[in-house]
């Protein structure tokens, strides 16, 4: 019995079947005909025995010389060796191709894994960029609200400063009127004294009475002037307080401007990340169908970024306007009203 459960009769039957089909009964061909079972050594040994028996049968029917028999045996052996060598060569080439295919498959799997990792990295970068953009948009919204509050506060302060300036002008007008009245009174009193000097002595008492009345009026006017001076000092203090508040507002606006300047590098980083995202999309062309939704979101984020940039530009324009207003208010606040203390 042959090794691996292969019998001589099975090998003979497979050999005869191959010969009937016009095929050479090599060791591998017989093994394939047997269903890839049996040892090649055993199959080769049985094939040699069958060939020897065939040669003996041919010699029995047709007697030939030993030299011719030996020649036929050697030719048959050579044919078997060449067939086995060619089959081995084909099998080696096939195994080489299989190994190459396996290596190519491994390489393709590695490339697919690399593309998958790149895709994960791109998704992570996009998520980080989205988070950064959201934070930037929130900071911009807060800055916009702060600017609006400052604008409202500046508007209120501007109104108050205008009211105080109007009140100061009114006080200056009153003070000027009082000074003119006093000057007019002095001129009239002088003329009256000159007239009284040319009059009789009996009119001296009347003049003295009128002089006392004039002195009383002058005292009242001086008291009014002192009151105006006190109001002027109080208004000057209020103007100084307003100047202090305006300086604080300027400092707050400069701080908000620095914050806006700090947000600009974030926008530049956002553009760099967008460029990197475009490069990543070029490297994974085979995954376009999976990135369609992501590209749509990127487009929406870009539109939102443009809107945020527009809002930032408007905020910068408003800051410039606020700076102009503050400059004007600074010039107006530096002009303190000058009051003249007139005494009789």
Secondary structure as UniProt FT lines:
FT   HELIX           3..5
FT   HELIX           8..20
FT   TURN            21..22
FT   HELIX           27..33
FT   TURN            34..35
FT   HELIX           40..61
FT   HELIX           66..198
FT   HELIX           201..203
FT   HELIX           204..283
FT   HELIX           285..287
FT   TURN            288..291
FT   HELIX           292..333
//
